[in-house]
Amino acid sequence: MTSLPHTPASQAPTAPLLEVTDLVREYTLPREHLLRPPAKVQALKGVSFTLHSGRSLGVVGESGSGKTTVGLTLLRLHQATGGTAMFHGKDL
């Protein structure tokens, strides 16, 4: 008979609480000329992270680096242009 090593509950592997992969958010600027397509600004480009239950995550960066945009996009107050965000295995 073989016994498996005991793993404390706090170290047991679990599915991620939040998993963000290649999140992209672009904003379309107002047209400057009627004959030209509107310009786009890419606020987020390829943001990825995983957050497990019971853990914390800090998002840091310079002013204008996209911290608030990440939060607003995950809360669905802004629509993501690309990428995926899974909360408890369900697509946000």
Buried (B, 14 or more C-beta within 10 A) or exposed (E): EEEEEEEEEEEEEEEBBBBBBEBBBBEEEEEEEEEEEEEEEEBBBEBEEEBEEEEEEEEEEEEEEBBEBBEBBBEEEBEBBEBEBBBEEEEE
